[in-house]
Amino acid sequence: MDIGVRSYHLAGIGLGRLWLFDHCVPVKGKVEDQKPGDRWLELTSLAKNFTTFIDEKDKIFIEEPPLAGPKNLRVYGKLHQTVGALFSVCPAITQLVPVDTWKMEVCGKGGLSKEDVASFLKDRQLAYYEQCEGNQNYIDAVCIALYGLKAG
């Protein structure tokens, strides 16, 4: 699963099929203009929708929010809020996976760019790549799901 501050993109692979699910919370106006309760409503919406896709027999692998410098601390914190909201309602075994770890295990190199990851998926799993329809969030989610298959 690839998460965002107000979204998640989930890929499930099984029985020779790929399933893609997402949920994005619409943003009203500028983020700076949000009221204090708005974040709670966003997280509640993400968590409630998430439970419709998950079964207790599933294993969920979520990309760990990366810390990419002091300018991104607010985003880093909000990504962890998203993770916490999803963890709080998830009936399945759930694990965070560092970005470099899934990229290394699936693509063979940890520091790949988004374009490199997309090229890898296109070269190795064309049918999955095409189903993502160019959406990088889905491409990452599929690669994280492939990591999950390898990790067991």
MIDRENPA-505989 format. One record per residue (C-alpha): x, y, z; residue number from 1. Coordinates in pm, whole numbers, plus 50000, padded with zeros to 5 digits. Example, Ala and Ser with C-alpha at 12.3 -4.5 7.8 and 13.67 -1.06 7.14 Angstrom:
2
+-------+-------+-------+------+
:     x :     y :     z : resi :
+-------+-------+-------+------+
: 51230 : 49550 : 50780 :    1 :
: 51367 : 49894 : 50714 :    2 :
+-------+-------+-------+------+
//
This chain:
152
+-------+-------+-------+------+
:     x :     y :     z : resi :
+-------+-------+-------+------+
: 50000 : 50000 : 50000 :    1 :
: 50121 : 50347 : 49908 :    2 :
: 49989 : 50616 : 50142 :    3 :
: 49948 : 50989 : 50120 :    4 :
: 49842 : 51255 : 50366 :    5 :
: 49481 : 51225 : 50244 :    6 :
: 49486 : 50903 : 50042 :    7 :
: 49593 : 50547 : 50002 :    8 :
: 49644 : 50325 : 49701 :    9 :
: 49624 : 49953 : 49766 :   10 :
: 49725 : 49668 : 49537 :   11 :
: 49630 : 49308 : 49603 :   12 :
: 49780 : 49019 : 49412 :   13 :
: 49635 : 48671 : 49433 :   14 :
: 49484 : 48391 : 49230 :   15 :
: 49665 : 48521 : 48922 :   16 :
: 49491 : 48859 : 48947 :   17 :
: 49568 : 49215 : 49044 :   18 :
: 49318 : 49424 : 49240 :   19 :
: 49359 : 49799 : 49280 :   20 :
: 49173 : 50008 : 49536 :   21 :
: 49211 : 50366 : 49645 :   22 :
: 49052 : 50627 : 49859 :   23 :
: 49124 : 50998 : 49843 :   24 :
: 48974 : 51255 : 50077 :   25 :
: 48880 : 51571 : 49887 :   26 :
: 49046 : 51889 : 50010 :   27 :
: 48831 : 52200 : 50044 :   28 :
: 49024 : 52518 : 49978 :   29 :
: 49383 : 52559 : 50090 :   30 :
: 49533 : 52314 : 50337 :   31 :
: 49643 : 52610 : 50553 :   32 :
: 49278 : 52712 : 50593 :   33 :
: 49170 : 52382 : 50747 :   34 :
: 48996 : 52386 : 51082 :   35 :
: 49134 : 52167 : 51365 :   36 :
: 48858 : 51905 : 51331 :   37 :
: 48910 : 51863 : 50956 :   38 :
: 49213 : 51636 : 50999 :   39 :
: 49015 : 51408 : 51228 :   40 :
: 48741 : 51383 : 50964 :   41 :
: 49000 : 51302 : 50694 :   42 :
: 49155 : 51026 : 50902 :   43 :
: 48815 : 50885 : 50994 :   44 :
: 48716 : 50873 : 50627 :   45 :
: 49038 : 50694 : 50530 :   46 :
: 49006 : 50440 : 50812 :   47 :
: 48638 : 50367 : 50751 :   48 :
: 48687 : 50311 : 50379 :   49 :
: 48999 : 50099 : 50436 :   50 :
: 48811 : 49836 : 50637 :   51 :
: 48586 : 49758 : 50339 :   52 :
: 48884 : 49609 : 50148 :   53 :
: 49065 : 49416 : 50422 :   54 :
: 49007 : 49070 : 50563 :   55 :
: 49174 : 48934 : 50877 :   56 :
: 49352 : 48667 : 50666 :   57 :
: 49530 : 48934 : 50457 :   58 :
: 49885 : 49053 : 50512 :   59 :
: 49923 : 49426 : 50457 :   60 :
: 50253 : 49593 : 50369 :   61 :
: 50250 : 49973 : 50392 :   62 :
: 50531 : 50194 : 50268 :   63 :
: 50695 : 50351 : 50571 :   64 :
: 50679 : 50731 : 50558 :   65 :
: 51027 : 50855 : 50465 :   66 :
: 51185 : 51149 : 50648 :   67 :
: 51321 : 51368 : 50370 :   68 :
: 51453 : 51672 : 50553 :   69 :
: 51323 : 51941 : 50788 :   70 :
: 51100 : 52104 : 50524 :   71 :
: 50892 : 51787 : 50516 :   72 :
: 50841 : 51733 : 50890 :   73 :
: 50476 : 51835 : 50876 :   74 :
: 50409 : 51594 : 50587 :   75 :
: 50608 : 51322 : 50768 :   76 :
: 50389 : 51367 : 51075 :   77 :
: 50067 : 51362 : 50875 :   78 :
: 50175 : 51048 : 50690 :   79 :
: 50228 : 50881 : 51027 :   80 :
: 49881 : 50998 : 51131 :   81 :
: 49745 : 50824 : 50821 :   82 :
: 49938 : 50507 : 50909 :   83 :
: 49806 : 50521 : 51266 :   84 :
: 49448 : 50562 : 51149 :   85 :
: 49479 : 50263 : 50916 :   86 :
: 49658 : 50048 : 51178 :   87 :
: 49388 : 50129 : 51434 :   88 :
: 49115 : 49962 : 51228 :   89 :
: 49308 : 49696 : 51036 :   90 :
: 49205 : 49341 : 51129 :   91 :
: 49501 : 49192 : 50937 :   92 :
: 49871 : 49155 : 51007 :   93 :
: 50021 : 49487 : 50900 :   94 :
: 50384 : 49579 : 50850 :   95 :
: 50566 : 49900 : 50756 :   96 :
: 50828 : 49862 : 50483 :   97 :
: 51102 : 50121 : 50425 :   98 :
: 51105 : 50260 : 50069 :   99 :
: 51462 : 50149 : 49999 :  100 :
: 51384 : 49797 : 50125 :  101 :
: 51096 : 49725 : 49889 :  102 :
: 51278 : 49888 : 49599 :  103 :
: 51590 : 49677 : 49664 :  104 :
: 51398 : 49350 : 49704 :  105 :
: 51165 : 49401 : 49408 :  106 :
: 51363 : 49616 : 49165 :  107 :
: 51721 : 49526 : 49265 :  108 :
: 51827 : 49877 : 49367 :  109 :
: 51714 : 50080 : 49668 :  110 :
: 51755 : 50434 : 49546 :  111 :
: 51546 : 50422 : 49231 :  112 :
: 51346 : 50721 : 49111 :  113 :
: 50972 : 50697 : 49050 :  114 :
: 51042 : 50679 : 48676 :  115 :
: 51285 : 50390 : 48729 :  116 :
: 51026 : 50201 : 48936 :  117 :
: 50765 : 50254 : 48663 :  118 :
: 51011 : 50132 : 48397 :  119 :
: 51091 : 49826 : 48606 :  120 :
: 50724 : 49733 : 48643 :  121 :
: 50662 : 49793 : 48273 :  122 :
: 50955 : 49568 : 48177 :  123 :
: 50884 : 49288 : 48426 :  124 :
: 50506 : 49291 : 48480 :  125 :
: 50354 : 49460 : 48176 :  126 :
: 49995 : 49351 : 48253 :  127 :
: 50017 : 49498 : 48606 :  128 :
: 50181 : 49813 : 48472 :  129 :
: 49904 : 49863 : 48217 :  130 :
: 49635 : 49813 : 48480 :  131 :
: 49789 : 50104 : 48678 :  132 :
: 49716 : 50334 : 48382 :  133 :
: 50022 : 50549 : 48455 :  134 :
: 49923 : 50625 : 48816 :  135 :
: 50252 : 50628 : 49010 :  136 :
: 50074 : 50563 : 49339 :  137 :
: 49933 : 50239 : 49198 :  138 :
: 50269 : 50148 : 49046 :  139 :
: 50434 : 50185 : 49387 :  140 :
: 50149 : 49992 : 49553 :  141 :
: 50191 : 49704 : 49307 :  142 :
: 50565 : 49691 : 49374 :  143 :
: 50500 : 49694 : 49750 :  144 :
: 50253 : 49406 : 49698 :  145 :
: 50524 : 49219 : 49503 :  146 :
: 50755 : 49279 : 49797 :  147 :
: 50489 : 49134 : 50026 :  148 :
: 50467 : 48820 : 49814 :  149 :
: 50845 : 48772 : 49844 :  150 :
: 50849 : 48849 : 50217 :  151 :
: 50564 : 48611 : 50287 :  152 :
+-------+-------+-------+------+
//
